[in-house]
Amino acid sequence: MIQNKARVAVLVSGGGTNLQAIIDAQRSRVIHSAEVTLVISNKQDAYALTRAKEAGIRTEVVLRKDAGSQEAFEEALAAAIDGAGIDLIVLAGFMSILSAWFTDRYAGRIINVHPSLIPSFCGAGYYGLRVHEAALAKGVKVTGATVHFVNEVPDGGTIIAQKVVEVLPGDTPEILQRRVMEQAEWIILPECVEAISASIIARKG
Ligand code: GAR
């Protein structure tokens, strides 16, 4: 730990607005028990990498195709995480399903943000815009976001926090995605990072 802060790794694949929310929460001291010390992307061109570099955070790119197998990919992720002495792993738009080998290794120390109210619109095949397309197709009147611990079941781990967001007439998947991010994800994810980091620090004494 850095001066009694949990060391956090954020795993990303895309735009990184949730990563940005965490960085901003560190600046505004909403997050004061954690420091993001590593950002890992499984996509070479993820804009999240630019956000990390602009914030002075070390980045690594770990590609599934370079690793050759899922096992080797997860071993490469674990090597980067363990090498950086990470206390908490945050999946923030990380579009890769992780095996029990990985999730067991970091049990209780790995969380994910999902853009629906689990158990609705979650699990394999529900990611990114697809979640909002499914919510609109079903005609739900409220949706939201969930932060949960990660286990070997996609979106199946213990729920930590949820926030409800209204679906409005005329919503497109893109409009709804943006509202869920602004009104739920960017709020509950930093709050959960802070709360879990504080408990990790307390446990370590
Ligand atoms: C977010 O809405 C996140 O909840 C979702 O992808 C988006 C990533 O945006 N994650 C999933 O669907 C995972 N199942 P971001 O890269 O701008 O944070």
Residues whose N, C-alpha, C, O or C-beta is under 5 A from the ligand:
A	BS01	GAR	G14 G15 G16 T17 N18 L19 A92 G93 F94 V113 H114 P115 Y126 Y127 G128
